[in-house]
Amino acid sequence: MTDLRPFTPADADAFAALQLAALGRAGSGEDLLAADARRSPADLLRRRMLVSAGGEVLGGTQLQTWAFSPPGFLHAQLMVHPDARGQGHGRALWQDLLAAAQQAGARGLHADVPDPDPADRDWAARRGFTVHAHRFASQLDLTHFDPAAFEPQRQAAQAQGVTFTDLSGTDLSGTDLNSADEATLDRYLNFVADRLIETPDLAGHPRWPLAQVREILRLDHDPRPDWLVLALGPDGEWLGTTAMIRFRSLPFAYNELTALHPQARGRGLALPLKLQVIERARREGFTTMRTNNHSLNAPMLAVNRRLGFAQQAGRFEMHRPLP
């Protein structure tokens, strides 16, 4: 007999295992609970439900506010273990999730569907979802990366008077900051917030609050100011940034963002800027770097291909308005 019930912290490992089996999303129960603990008070909703039988988790849902969702939309995740599909669990989970979203007053649902399995996309389409965007991971093998191959691009940036620096020496903890640290941190967070809404991922979205920017840069729990890199113009103006973070349970460095100020685009600076975090990752002993790409971000896709990033499996972002 199956049971539809709320998630509890004791289910964290089982929920993480379900995400891996159903979505290919790696992570641990410890990571899941740590992310819950860091969740901003402004994020008012996170609801998880599980279907289980005989103590074994067969499927689950997660409904939450999420910074990448359109305004008024909730991010919906529905998973059924591959061995338990075709038994009606998805239908029961969907009906419960839809009712919860409507009760919460959501304008719509935003779901990410893995692209290798058309059946998942068809399942969502039958429930009113349509494809809004396609995103995919890209991966770079750092063990065979040859930085000398990109010396011409580095020299071209230098010829423009561009230099690179990072936030090393700046206290990013958010507590007991001196005035110089406070000013630098505030300027950097605002610079990143401005660049984010210029990306295809967040075009048309409201500008993120600075607390949300701090979260994606992991400044409150694993700060690495030396991994927050700036490209500076001849007069010290900020031209662009690239940011790298790490997930302690995963064996790769993650390039969270590479972005240029609109007035600095078209000058060939994205590639030498990205080289900065690649070199830092190699010095730390990482053998792999990953990033995520929006399929419409043609300039950055071209930079990644030139550097040797290989496209991985991706996901379709699908939307469903609610009445």
C-alpha atoms as a printed R data frame, in Angstrom:
    type eleno elety resid chain resno      x      y       z
1   ATOM     1    CA   MET     A     1  0.000  0.000   0.000
2   ATOM     2    CA   THR     A     2  1.381  3.429  -0.965
3   ATOM     3    CA   ASP     A     3  1.410  6.485   1.255
4   ATOM     4    CA   LEU     A     4  1.464 10.157   0.191
5   ATOM     5    CA   ARG     A     5  3.046 12.108   3.019
6   ATOM     6    CA   PRO     A     6  5.079 15.243   3.774
7   ATOM     7    CA   PHE     A     7  8.868 15.168   3.666
8   ATOM     8    CA   THR     A     8 10.753 15.200   6.978
9   ATOM     9    CA   PRO     A     9 14.486 15.802   7.579
10  ATOM    10    CA   ALA     A    10 14.863 12.062   8.127
11  ATOM    11    CA   ASP     A    11 13.967 11.604   4.428
12  ATOM    12    CA   ALA     A    12 16.848 13.769   3.178
13  ATOM    13    CA   ASP     A    13 19.069 10.917   1.986
14  ATOM    14    CA   ALA     A    14 16.159  9.168   0.274
15  ATOM    15    CA   PHE     A    15 15.086 12.403  -1.435
16  ATOM    16    CA   ALA     A    16 18.629 13.046  -2.674
17  ATOM    17    CA   ALA     A    17 18.820  9.473  -3.990
18  ATOM    18    CA   LEU     A    18 15.496  9.976  -5.771
19  ATOM    19    CA   GLN     A    19 16.805 13.150  -7.438
20  ATOM    20    CA   LEU     A    20 19.821 11.214  -8.680
21  ATOM    21    CA   ALA     A    21 17.794  8.252  -9.972
22  ATOM    22    CA   ALA     A    22 14.993 10.280 -11.572
23  ATOM    23    CA   LEU     A    23 16.793 13.428 -12.711
24  ATOM    24    CA   GLY     A    24 20.487 12.551 -12.701
25  ATOM    25    CA   ARG     A    25 21.056 15.334 -10.161
26  ATOM    26    CA   ALA     A    26 23.920 14.446  -7.844
27  ATOM    27    CA   GLY     A    27 23.975 15.537  -4.222
28  ATOM    28    CA   SER     A    28 23.665 14.244  -0.692
29  ATOM    29    CA   GLY     A    29 21.020 14.473   1.974
30  ATOM    30    CA   GLU     A    30 23.451 16.565   3.990
31  ATOM    31    CA   ASP     A    31 23.703 19.039   1.109
32  ATOM    32    CA   LEU     A    32 19.923 19.163   0.863
33  ATOM    33    CA   LEU     A    33 19.468 20.028   4.535
34  ATOM    34    CA   ALA     A    34 22.319 22.542   4.453
35  ATOM    35    CA   ALA     A    35 20.658 24.318   1.530
36  ATOM    36    CA   ASP     A    36 17.387 24.376   3.473
37  ATOM    37    CA   ALA     A    37 19.156 25.963   6.447
38  ATOM    38    CA   ARG     A    38 20.619 28.696   4.220
39  ATOM    39    CA   ARG     A    39 17.321 29.487   2.564
40  ATOM    40    CA   SER     A    40 16.468 33.164   2.722
41  ATOM    41    CA   PRO     A    41 13.499 34.188   4.906
42  ATOM    42    CA   ALA     A    42 12.191 35.959   1.787
43  ATOM    43    CA   ASP     A    43 11.701 32.537   0.168
44  ATOM    44    CA   LEU     A    44  8.316 31.890   1.679
45  ATOM    45    CA   LEU     A    45  7.511 28.485   0.254
46  ATOM    46    CA   ARG     A    46  9.213 25.143   0.030
47  ATOM    47    CA   ARG     A    47  6.933 22.138   0.117
48  ATOM    48    CA   ARG     A    48  8.015 18.538  -0.395
49  ATOM    49    CA   MET     A    49  5.811 15.464  -0.573
50  ATOM    50    CA   LEU     A    50  6.753 11.799  -0.913
51  ATOM    51    CA   VAL     A    51  5.082  8.643  -2.140
52  ATOM    52    CA   SER     A    52  6.390  5.586  -0.314
53  ATOM    53    CA   ALA     A    53  5.548  1.914   0.075
54  ATOM    54    CA   GLY     A    54  6.942 -0.425   2.662
55  ATOM    55    CA   GLY     A    55  9.265  2.307   3.878
56  ATOM    56    CA   GLU     A    56 10.780  2.799   0.394
57  ATOM    57    CA   VAL     A    57 10.501  6.193  -1.283
58  ATOM    58    CA   LEU     A    58  9.093  5.733  -4.813
59  ATOM    59    CA   GLY     A    59  8.508  9.347  -5.829
60  ATOM    60    CA   GLY     A    60  8.258 12.893  -4.632
61  ATOM    61    CA   THR     A    61  7.568 16.510  -5.419
62  ATOM    62    CA   GLN     A    62  9.120 19.818  -4.502
63  ATOM    63    CA   LEU     A    63  7.253 23.096  -4.880
64  ATOM    64    CA   GLN     A    64  9.131 26.273  -4.056
65  ATOM    65    CA   THR     A    65  9.803 29.894  -4.775
66  ATOM    66    CA   TRP     A    66 12.987 30.151  -6.829
67  ATOM    67    CA   ALA     A    67 14.996 33.102  -8.046
68  ATOM    68    CA   PHE     A    68 15.149 31.830 -11.651
69  ATOM    69    CA   SER     A    69 11.384 31.365 -11.978
70  ATOM    70    CA   PRO     A    70  9.268 34.043 -13.692
71  ATOM    71    CA   PRO     A    71  7.599 36.497 -11.300
72  ATOM    72    CA   GLY     A    72  4.639 34.856  -9.593
73  ATOM    73    CA   PHE     A    73  5.607 31.354 -10.753
74  ATOM    74    CA   LEU     A    74  6.593 28.491  -8.472
75  ATOM    75    CA   HIS     A    75  9.309 25.993  -9.345
76  ATOM    76    CA   ALA     A    76  7.835 22.505  -9.523
77  ATOM    77    CA   GLN     A    77  9.762 19.252  -9.427
78  ATOM    78    CA   LEU     A    78  8.048 15.880  -9.787
79  ATOM    79    CA   MET     A    79 10.033 12.654  -9.663
80  ATOM    80    CA   VAL     A    80  9.160  8.985  -9.820
81  ATOM    81    CA   HIS     A    81 11.879  6.376  -9.473
82  ATOM    82    CA   PRO     A    82 12.453  4.654 -12.849
83  ATOM    83    CA   ASP     A    83 11.570  1.279 -11.302
84  ATOM    84    CA   ALA     A    84  8.230  2.586 -10.022
85  ATOM    85    CA   ARG     A    85  6.880  4.304 -13.129
86  ATOM    86    CA   GLY     A    86  3.617  3.356 -14.817
87  ATOM    87    CA   GLN     A    87  1.911  2.645 -11.493
88  ATOM    88    CA   GLY     A    88 -0.003  5.903 -11.021
89  ATOM    89    CA   HIS     A    89  2.395  7.537  -8.569
90  ATOM    90    CA   GLY     A    90  3.090 10.448 -10.909
91  ATOM    91    CA   ARG     A    91 -0.630 11.134 -11.313
92  ATOM    92    CA   ALA     A    92 -1.206 11.257  -7.547
93  ATOM    93    CA   LEU     A    93  1.811 13.482  -7.000
94  ATOM    94    CA   TRP     A    94  0.778 15.825  -9.816
95  ATOM    95    CA   GLN     A    95 -2.766 16.284  -8.510
96  ATOM    96    CA   ASP     A    96 -1.434 17.088  -5.045
97  ATOM    97    CA   LEU     A    97  1.206 19.506  -6.391
98  ATOM    98    CA   LEU     A    98 -1.258 21.317  -8.666
99  ATOM    99    CA   ALA     A    99 -3.725 21.797  -5.820
100 ATOM   100    CA   ALA     A   100 -0.970 23.149  -3.565
101 ATOM   101    CA   ALA     A   101  0.207 25.630  -6.222
102 ATOM   102    CA   GLN     A   102 -3.326 26.890  -6.784
103 ATOM   103    CA   GLN     A   103 -3.881 27.230  -3.050
104 ATOM   104    CA   ALA     A   104 -0.658 29.264  -2.818
105 ATOM   105    CA   GLY     A   105 -2.001 31.687  -5.452
106 ATOM   106    CA   ALA     A   106  0.767 31.023  -7.994
107 ATOM   107    CA   ARG     A   107  0.443 32.576 -11.471
108 ATOM   108    CA   GLY     A   108  2.064 29.503 -12.970
109 ATOM   109    CA   LEU     A   109  4.500 26.623 -12.641
110 ATOM   110    CA   HIS     A   110  8.089 26.398 -13.874
111 ATOM   111    CA   ALA     A   111  9.561 22.910 -14.305
112 ATOM   112    CA   ASP     A   112 12.912 21.614 -15.552
113 ATOM   113    CA   VAL     A   113 12.678 18.430 -17.623
114 ATOM   114    CA   PRO     A   114 15.836 16.440 -18.541
115 ATOM   115    CA   ASP     A   115 16.372 16.470 -22.306
116 ATOM   116    CA   PRO     A   116 17.605 12.873 -22.846
117 ATOM   117    CA   ASP     A   117 14.130 11.424 -22.216
118 ATOM   118    CA   PRO     A   118 11.355 12.725 -24.534
119 ATOM   119    CA   ALA     A   119  8.808 10.792 -22.495
120 ATOM   120    CA   ASP     A   120  9.304 13.170 -19.567
121 ATOM   121    CA   ARG     A   121  8.720 16.170 -21.817
122 ATOM   122    CA   ASP     A   122  5.637 14.544 -23.311
123 ATOM   123    CA   TRP     A   123  4.297 13.820 -19.804
124 ATOM   124    CA   ALA     A   124  4.669 17.501 -18.895
125 ATOM   125    CA   ALA     A   125  3.173 18.651 -22.216
126 ATOM   126    CA   ARG     A   126  0.050 16.558 -21.601
127 ATOM   127    CA   ARG     A   127 -0.396 18.518 -18.369
128 ATOM   128    CA   GLY     A   128 -0.243 21.881 -20.057
129 ATOM   129    CA   PHE     A   129  3.458 22.715 -19.928
130 ATOM   130    CA   THR     A   130  5.200 24.288 -22.928
131 ATOM   131    CA   VAL     A   131  8.922 24.677 -23.584
132 ATOM   132    CA   HIS     A   132 10.274 28.104 -22.688
133 ATOM   133    CA   ALA     A   133 14.049 27.580 -22.893
134 ATOM   134    CA   HIS     A   134 16.777 24.984 -23.141
135 ATOM   135    CA   ARG     A   135 19.810 24.887 -20.867
136 ATOM   136    CA   PHE     A   136 22.686 22.475 -20.584
137 ATOM   137    CA   ALA     A   137 25.871 21.900 -18.635
138 ATOM   138    CA   SER     A   138 29.301 22.222 -20.238
139 ATOM   139    CA   GLN     A   139 32.407 20.527 -18.908
140 ATOM   140    CA   LEU     A   140 36.094 21.291 -19.348
141 ATOM   141    CA   ASP     A   141 38.874 18.737 -18.824
142 ATOM   142    CA   LEU     A   142 41.495 20.693 -16.892
143 ATOM   143    CA   THR     A   143 44.103 17.943 -16.992
144 ATOM   144    CA   HIS     A   144 44.729 18.467 -20.708
145 ATOM   145    CA   PHE     A   145 44.038 22.182 -20.837
146 ATOM   146    CA   ASP     A   146 46.850 24.206 -22.431
147 ATOM   147    CA   PRO     A   147 46.722 27.877 -21.352
148 ATOM   148    CA   ALA     A   148 49.540 28.722 -23.781
149 ATOM   149    CA   ALA     A   149 47.135 28.104 -26.661
150 ATOM   150    CA   PHE     A   150 45.247 31.237 -25.615
151 ATOM   151    CA   GLU     A   151 48.189 33.577 -25.169
152 ATOM   152    CA   PRO     A   152 47.132 35.688 -28.212
153 ATOM   153    CA   GLN     A   153 43.770 36.444 -26.566
154 ATOM   154    CA   ARG     A   154 45.473 37.325 -23.299
155 ATOM   155    CA   GLN     A   155 47.892 39.653 -25.066
156 ATOM   156    CA   ALA     A   156 45.046 41.291 -27.004
157 ATOM   157    CA   ALA     A   157 43.359 42.155 -23.708
158 ATOM   158    CA   GLN     A   158 46.603 43.537 -22.317
159 ATOM   159    CA   ALA     A   159 47.025 45.668 -25.438
160 ATOM   160    CA   GLN     A   160 43.721 47.346 -24.534
161 ATOM   161    CA   GLY     A   161 45.088 48.186 -21.092
162 ATOM   162    CA   VAL     A   162 42.933 45.554 -19.416
163 ATOM   163    CA   THR     A   163 44.188 43.961 -16.193
164 ATOM   164    CA   PHE     A   164 42.686 41.275 -13.990
165 ATOM   165    CA   THR     A   165 42.322 41.226 -10.249
166 ATOM   166    CA   ASP     A   166 40.180 39.496  -7.650
167 ATOM   167    CA   LEU     A   167 38.703 40.273  -4.252
168 ATOM   168    CA   SER     A   168 41.546 38.665  -2.287
169 ATOM   169    CA   GLY     A   169 42.203 40.589   0.876
170 ATOM   170    CA   THR     A   170 38.595 41.734   1.095
171 ATOM   171    CA   ASP     A   171 36.597 40.394   4.017
172 ATOM   172    CA   LEU     A   172 33.367 39.059   2.529
173 ATOM   173    CA   SER     A   173 31.956 37.561   5.698
174 ATOM   174    CA   GLY     A   174 29.378 40.313   6.156
175 ATOM   175    CA   THR     A   175 30.361 40.902   9.781
176 ATOM   176    CA   ASP     A   176 32.791 43.413  11.238
177 ATOM   177    CA   LEU     A   177 33.661 44.817   7.831
178 ATOM   178    CA   ASN     A   178 35.839 47.885   7.658
179 ATOM   179    CA   SER     A   179 34.621 50.723   5.445
180 ATOM   180    CA   ALA     A   180 36.815 49.736   2.491
181 ATOM   181    CA   ASP     A   181 35.609 46.136   2.596
182 ATOM   182    CA   GLU     A   182 31.999 47.254   2.895
183 ATOM   183    CA   ALA     A   183 32.276 49.567  -0.101
184 ATOM   184    CA   THR     A   184 34.013 46.958  -2.268
185 ATOM   185    CA   LEU     A   185 31.557 44.241  -1.363
186 ATOM   186    CA   ASP     A   186 28.541 46.479  -1.960
187 ATOM   187    CA   ARG     A   187 29.909 47.588  -5.316
188 ATOM   188    CA   TYR     A   188 30.672 44.017  -6.371
189 ATOM   189    CA   LEU     A   189 27.268 42.639  -5.363
190 ATOM   190    CA   ASN     A   190 25.527 45.443  -7.246
191 ATOM   191    CA   PHE     A   191 27.763 44.905 -10.271
192 ATOM   192    CA   VAL     A   192 26.822 41.199 -10.359
193 ATOM   193    CA   ALA     A   193 23.120 41.973  -9.804
194 ATOM   194    CA   ASP     A   194 23.175 44.326 -12.790
195 ATOM   195    CA   ARG     A   195 24.910 41.785 -15.010
196 ATOM   196    CA   LEU     A   196 22.541 38.934 -14.084
197 ATOM   197    CA   ILE     A   197 19.435 40.608 -15.511
198 ATOM   198    CA   GLU     A   198 21.345 41.204 -18.750
199 ATOM   199    CA   THR     A   199 21.715 37.432 -19.286
200 ATOM   200    CA   PRO     A   200 19.197 35.324 -21.268
201 ATOM   201    CA   ASP     A   201 18.472 33.411 -18.055
202 ATOM   202    CA   LEU     A   202 17.074 36.421 -16.199
203 ATOM   203    CA   ALA     A   203 16.131 38.873 -18.948
204 ATOM   204    CA   GLY     A   204 12.850 40.516 -17.967
205 ATOM   205    CA   HIS     A   205 13.092 39.364 -14.347
206 ATOM   206    CA   PRO     A   206 13.234 41.762 -11.414
207 ATOM   207    CA   ARG     A   207 16.733 42.641 -10.232
208 ATOM   208    CA   TRP     A   208 17.813 40.225  -7.531
209 ATOM   209    CA   PRO     A   209 18.146 41.430  -3.936
210 ATOM   210    CA   LEU     A   210 21.769 41.481  -2.815
211 ATOM   211    CA   ALA     A   211 21.127 38.675  -0.318
212 ATOM   212    CA   GLN     A   212 20.270 36.404  -3.255
213 ATOM   213    CA   VAL     A   213 23.476 37.398  -5.047
214 ATOM   214    CA   ARG     A   214 25.438 36.580  -1.883
215 ATOM   215    CA   GLU     A   215 23.805 33.148  -1.838
216 ATOM   216    CA   ILE     A   216 24.726 32.143  -5.394
217 ATOM   217    CA   LEU     A   217 28.303 33.275  -4.709
218 ATOM   218    CA   ARG     A   218 28.275 31.286  -1.438
219 ATOM   219    CA   LEU     A   219 29.595 34.258   0.500
220 ATOM   220    CA   ASP     A   220 27.798 33.355   3.708
221 ATOM   221    CA   HIS     A   221 29.014 29.781   4.058
222 ATOM   222    CA   ASP     A   222 32.015 29.118   1.794
223 ATOM   223    CA   PRO     A   223 33.486 32.432   0.639
224 ATOM   224    CA   ARG     A   224 36.381 32.441  -1.805
225 ATOM   225    CA   PRO     A   225 37.183 36.087  -2.596
226 ATOM   226    CA   ASP     A   226 40.136 34.948  -4.716
227 ATOM   227    CA   TRP     A   227 37.635 33.214  -7.028
228 ATOM   228    CA   LEU     A   228 35.696 36.428  -7.694
229 ATOM   229    CA   VAL     A   229 37.635 37.957 -10.573
230 ATOM   230    CA   LEU     A   230 37.326 41.386 -12.163
231 ATOM   231    CA   ALA     A   231 38.511 42.735 -15.502
232 ATOM   232    CA   LEU     A   232 39.640 46.336 -15.067
233 ATOM   233    CA   GLY     A   233 40.024 48.989 -17.748
234 ATOM   234    CA   PRO     A   234 42.978 51.385 -18.042
235 ATOM   235    CA   ASP     A   235 41.336 53.836 -15.640
236 ATOM   236    CA   GLY     A   236 40.294 51.140 -13.152
237 ATOM   237    CA   GLU     A   237 36.740 50.871 -14.453
238 ATOM   238    CA   TRP     A   238 35.039 47.533 -13.910
239 ATOM   239    CA   LEU     A   239 34.548 45.874 -17.302
240 ATOM   240    CA   GLY     A   240 33.410 42.401 -16.301
241 ATOM   241    CA   THR     A   241 33.544 39.599 -13.796
242 ATOM   242    CA   THR     A   242 33.807 35.841 -13.599
243 ATOM   243    CA   ALA     A   243 32.985 33.897 -10.449
244 ATOM   244    CA   MET     A   244 33.852 30.351  -9.434
245 ATOM   245    CA   ILE     A   245 32.376 28.350  -6.562
246 ATOM   246    CA   ARG     A   246 32.716 24.806  -5.288
247 ATOM   247    CA   PHE     A   247 30.258 22.205  -4.078
248 ATOM   248    CA   ARG     A   248 32.005 20.230  -1.378
249 ATOM   249    CA   SER     A   249 30.261 16.962  -2.249
250 ATOM   250    CA   LEU     A   250 31.119 17.213  -5.965
251 ATOM   251    CA   PRO     A   251 34.594 16.875  -7.519
252 ATOM   252    CA   PHE     A   252 34.595 19.860  -9.852
253 ATOM   253    CA   ALA     A   253 34.935 23.630  -9.821
254 ATOM   254    CA   TYR     A   254 31.833 25.479 -10.981
255 ATOM   255    CA   ASN     A   255 31.944 28.674 -13.025
256 ATOM   256    CA   GLU     A   256 28.809 30.414 -11.765
257 ATOM   257    CA   LEU     A   257 28.942 33.477 -13.977
258 ATOM   258    CA   THR     A   258 31.041 35.216 -16.619
259 ATOM   259    CA   ALA     A   259 29.622 38.558 -17.672
260 ATOM   260    CA   LEU     A   260 30.762 41.834 -19.190
261 ATOM   261    CA   HIS     A   261 29.413 45.337 -18.794
262 ATOM   262    CA   PRO     A   262 27.499 46.255 -21.978
263 ATOM   263    CA   GLN     A   263 30.119 48.877 -22.882
264 ATOM   264    CA   ALA     A   264 32.881 46.237 -22.695
265 ATOM   265    CA   ARG     A   265 31.310 43.686 -25.019
266 ATOM   266    CA   GLY     A   266 32.683 42.871 -28.441
267 ATOM   267    CA   ARG     A   267 36.285 43.458 -27.348
268 ATOM   268    CA   GLY     A   268 37.331 39.816 -26.919
269 ATOM   269    CA   LEU     A   269 37.497 40.017 -23.114
270 ATOM   270    CA   ALA     A   270 35.249 37.122 -22.080
271 ATOM   271    CA   LEU     A   271 37.779 34.439 -22.997
272 ATOM   272    CA   PRO     A   272 40.819 35.910 -21.165
273 ATOM   273    CA   LEU     A   273 38.524 36.716 -18.226
274 ATOM   274    CA   LYS     A   274 37.366 33.107 -18.045
275 ATOM   275    CA   LEU     A   275 40.985 31.955 -18.240
276 ATOM   276    CA   GLN     A   276 41.464 33.526 -14.829
277 ATOM   277    CA   VAL     A   277 39.155 31.089 -13.045
278 ATOM   278    CA   ILE     A   278 40.408 28.167 -15.128
279 ATOM   279    CA   GLU     A   279 43.934 28.875 -13.917
280 ATOM   280    CA   ARG     A   280 42.730 29.179 -10.316
281 ATOM   281    CA   ALA     A   281 40.889 25.875 -10.558
282 ATOM   282    CA   ARG     A   282 43.977 24.129 -11.914
283 ATOM   283    CA   ARG     A   283 46.126 25.545  -9.095
284 ATOM   284    CA   GLU     A   284 43.624 24.126  -6.593
285 ATOM   285    CA   GLY     A   285 44.036 20.668  -8.137
286 ATOM   286    CA   PHE     A   286 40.633 20.411  -9.788
287 ATOM   287    CA   THR     A   287 40.590 18.183 -12.851
288 ATOM   288    CA   THR     A   288 37.197 19.362 -14.135
289 ATOM   289    CA   MET     A   289 35.290 22.618 -14.458
290 ATOM   290    CA   ARG     A   290 31.601 22.874 -15.173
291 ATOM   291    CA   THR     A   291 29.241 25.663 -16.067
292 ATOM   292    CA   ASN     A   292 25.658 25.956 -17.271
293 ATOM   293    CA   ASN     A   293 24.556 27.619 -20.480
294 ATOM   294    CA   HIS     A   294 21.359 29.024 -21.920
295 ATOM   295    CA   SER     A   295 21.016 27.812 -25.508
296 ATOM   296    CA   LEU     A   296 20.419 31.382 -26.734
297 ATOM   297    CA   ASN     A   297 23.578 32.810 -25.172
298 ATOM   298    CA   ALA     A   298 25.530 32.549 -28.428
299 ATOM   299    CA   PRO     A   299 28.521 34.743 -27.455
300 ATOM   300    CA   MET     A   300 29.304 32.754 -24.306
301 ATOM   301    CA   LEU     A   301 28.673 29.429 -26.038
302 ATOM   302    CA   ALA     A   302 31.280 30.412 -28.639
303 ATOM   303    CA   VAL     A   303 33.791 31.270 -25.904
304 ATOM   304    CA   ASN     A   304 33.180 27.956 -24.133
305 ATOM   305    CA   ARG     A   305 33.587 25.938 -27.332
306 ATOM   306    CA   ARG     A   306 36.844 27.719 -28.097
307 ATOM   307    CA   LEU     A   307 38.160 26.920 -24.616
308 ATOM   308    CA   GLY     A   308 37.251 23.253 -25.059
309 ATOM   309    CA   PHE     A   309 34.098 22.910 -22.959
310 ATOM   310    CA   ALA     A   310 32.074 19.873 -24.023
311 ATOM   311    CA   GLN     A   311 28.280 19.988 -23.932
312 ATOM   312    CA   GLN     A   312 26.590 17.632 -21.467
313 ATOM   313    CA   ALA     A   313 23.003 16.513 -21.077
314 ATOM   314    CA   GLY     A   314 20.654 19.413 -20.458
315 ATOM   315    CA   ARG     A   315 17.113 20.275 -19.538
316 ATOM   316    CA   PHE     A   316 14.097 22.035 -20.953
317 ATOM   317    CA   GLU     A   317 12.570 24.824 -18.900
318 ATOM   318    CA   MET     A   318  8.817 24.400 -19.232
319 ATOM   319    CA   HIS     A   319  6.084 26.769 -18.076
320 ATOM   320    CA   ARG     A   320  2.414 26.230 -17.257
321 ATOM   321    CA   PRO     A   321  0.168 29.212 -16.454
322 ATOM   322    CA   LEU     A   322 -2.418 28.663 -13.750
323 ATOM   323    CA   PRO     A   323 -5.968 30.067 -13.875
